[in-house]
Amino acid sequence: MCIEFGREICGNLDTAETREWLVTNGIGGYASGTVAGLLTRRYHGLLVAPLQPPLGRTLLLAKLDETVVYGEGDRFYSLHTNRWADAIVSPHGYRHIESFSLEGTIPVWRFAVADALLEKRIWMQQGANTTYIQYTLRRATQPLRLTLKAMVNYRDYHGDTHSNSWQMSVEQVEQGICVTAHPSAVPLYLLSDKSSASPVHNWYYNFDLAVERYRGLNDKEDHLHAATFTVTLNPGETLTFVASTEKQPDLHGENALKLRRAQEQKLIGFWHSNRPLDAQESPSWINHLILAADQFIVDRPLPEESHGKTIIAGYHWFGDWGRDTMISLPGLTISTGRPEVARSILRTFARYVDQGMLPNRFPDVGEQPEYNTVDATLWYFEAIRAYYNATDDDNLLSELFPVLADIINWHCRGTRYHIHLDPTDGLLYAGVAGVQLTWMDAKVSDWVVTPRIGKPIEVNALWYNALRTMAKFARQLGKPHQEYEAMADRALARFSRFWNEELGYCYDVIDSPEGNDSALRPNQIFTVSLPETPLTPAQQKSVVEACGRMLLTSHGLRSLSPDHPQYQGIYGGNQYQRDGAYHQGTVWGWLLGPFVLAHLRVYKNPEQARQFLEPMANHLTTHGLGSLSEIFDGDAPMTPRGCIAQAWTVAEVLRAWLATES
């Protein structure tokens, strides 16, 4: 199970800098960069640590600039690569990369220097803000001297640094260096098991961040050269370098590496134990997604539950969002054979339900969650349904049922943002001017790009499913269920209002201030993919066909038909331009899962349904290596954009793949 590139990728800067790796620590922190070793984002770094887990992510170690001295005349080689503000690339260390591979989630480089081969690995300790960078001299005819320049920082991961004579404290400690950015900062320990370390304080100015420039953001940054580490390696010897917020992390690299590999094998075992007995061996790209799924699952400790869990929506810049968490939960936890994680997440979020609503986002700054969502709460019902179907956990069902009943009651009498049950047709209405409530939630200043005020189709498909689910739960627990059944029957009877007979598919929103919206969007696919469908068989088939003809791409569904006058096929530019295109044609990878499930329901052909997922295997070797992207351009060649690793994309592809095996 290995993604591997040779010089055809590694030796070409245009290709090597667009392929990004990611390792995580299970508490919200990560390390990430490019195959070339070039910084292209403000989010790149070897230690981005959540100082208030899982949030408060702070860039501490940006990179290591590596050089070696080897061979006749002590020849000097730069293995690192930097691009500067004047667009000059110097040095060109990527030219020495003979190969790059992804072993599980661990990135591995092999640098060829004359007849020597130096191998480098990066991984993180689970549950700790600790990154390991390990160097092994695999082949040589004489000793090799390796020098590492540690480039540090101390800033919010969304920000950028311009030194302005910033003086950090850089002190020698046993086996390394301690860097303290300011008196109240968390210290950063840079340690190694055998090298000599020297404190330095030298700012490097104007690293160029090409991807941030494409995104219309500040594209220059300074980093502090805080320390230099030097070691002479004989053939077969290894250096372990550790960056950590812990004063005494484990410096035994081989032990730490064994723990990481054992954890990954355990995750693969969970997946295989959850599959049908007669299922064929999973392809290697699916195994990569199993490991990718774990990268989004992180701790969220609570006073009442120290082992609480949540889901990071995407790397590099998202935190834990209620909507993304509930959509992702079945694929990331239940499909992968980890129901105990699902249970913890469901219990964690139950504590944050307020006025019948699940929070949409836990802010990076501040303590109060935001409740500006209509669909996250309804996806919570679907997540619990999926969990219960897999576990028959009556204890958790009994614990959460009062929360679910209260949610239904709040929706019936009305809650925030005019979210309420319309007594005339039994459907949910939601929305007020200036607020984005559905997953199509782009907003720039006061401009809500797709307001969707009224009765959005996916919201009401979820509402109908939630009512049917509540009736089943009530019967299981011996509680009154008739009211939920009656409400579901009423919603079903009037769901036909969404059907546009002339166009042969559903309105996206009905009863909006501008009337019924006939734009062809992917939201109607949920009327077929969810367990309970409110459409007739003929309507289901027509919806799948319409989405397949106009919205389907190799990597997901377009958010708007190319025939629509507001369609935008390229996602890029400044925030105004990007957010304006976000749901106006941009392809969303997570929607591929519901499309496959809907196709499977209509055509009952698992082999054919699975074919729609197979292009994702090739995508794992681009953008976020071993994972799946958030979005893609709507126009060919559907270039990946947004987050390099997105929870609900990985989750829905896994869930759909498993469904085609059942």
Number of C-alpha atoms within 10 A of each C-alpha: 12 15 18 16 19 13 15 11 22 24 21 13 18 11 16 22 22 19 20 25 24 28 22 31 26 25 27 31 31 28 27 26 25 22 28 30 26 27 24 23 23 26 25 26 26 28 31 31 31 22 16 14 18 24 21 21 23 22 27 27 27 25 25 22 20 19 18 21 18 22 17 7 7 11 11 13 18 19 23 22 19 21 19 17 15 9 12 10 15 12 15 19 22 25 19 23 26 21 20 23 19 21 16 20 26 19 23 20 25 22 22 17 23 13 11 20 19 25 21 18 19 24 24 27 20 18 15 19 26 28 29 26 18 20 21 19 22 16 18 19 12 13 17 21 15 22 21 20 20 23 24 27 28 25 16 19 20 13 13 20 18 14 15 8 7 12 14 17 15 20 16 15 15 10 16 24 24 24 25 19 20 13 9 7 10 15 20 25 27 29 27 26 16 18 21 15 23 16 20 17 15 13 19 15 16 17 21 26 25 22 17 18 16 13 18 15 15 16 20 21 20 19 23 24 21 25 25 22 23 19 18 18 21 17 17 11 13 22 22 21 23 25 25 25 22 15 13 10 17 16 18 15 19 12 10 17 19 11 13 18 14 11 14 18 13 11 18 18 14 17 21 17 11 15 19 11 9 8 11 9 10 13 10 13 20 24 23 24 25 28 23 26 28 19 28 30 27 26 22 23 16 12 7 9 12 10 15 20 24 29 30 28 26 24 25 24 14 16 23 25 22 30 24 23 28 28 23 28 33 27 30 34 25 27 27 27 22 17 20 13 19 26 22 18 24 24 17 20 18 18 12 15 17 16 15 22 28 29 24 23 21 19 16 18 10 8 8 11 17 15 23 20 26 30 25 26 27 28 25 25 22 22 23 22 22 19 24 18 11 15 14 11 12 13 9 16 19 14 12 15 16 11 16 23 14 16 21 23 16 19 23 18 12 19 19 19 18 16 24 22 22 17 11 8 15 23 25 26 24 27 24 15 12 14 20 24 25 22 18 17 18 21 19 13 7 9 16 19 19 19 20 27 24 22 24 28 25 22 27 25 29 26 27 29 24 24 23 21 21 22 21 17 21 19 13 13 14 9 12 12 18 12 12 21 18 15 19 23 17 17 22 20 13 14 19 14 14 23 18 15 11 7 12 15 25 31 23 22 25 22 16 17 10 11 10 18 19 16 17 24 25 29 24 24 27 23 27 27 22 19 19 16 17 23 19 11 13 10 19 23 19 17 27 26 17 20 23 15 11 17 22 24 24 18 29 30 31 32 25 27 26 18 11 13 10 14 18 23 22 22 28 19 16 15 14 16 15 20 20 22 25 28 23 26 28 28 33 27 26 25 23 25 28 24 27 29 26 25 26 22 20 19 12 13 12 19 11 14 23 20 14 22 20 16 12 22 18 10 20 21 19 21 24 25 26 30 32 32 29 26 27 28 25 31 17 10 10 19 17 23 18 21 19 24 29 29 31 33 30 27 29 27 29 23 23 25 25 20 18 18 14 11
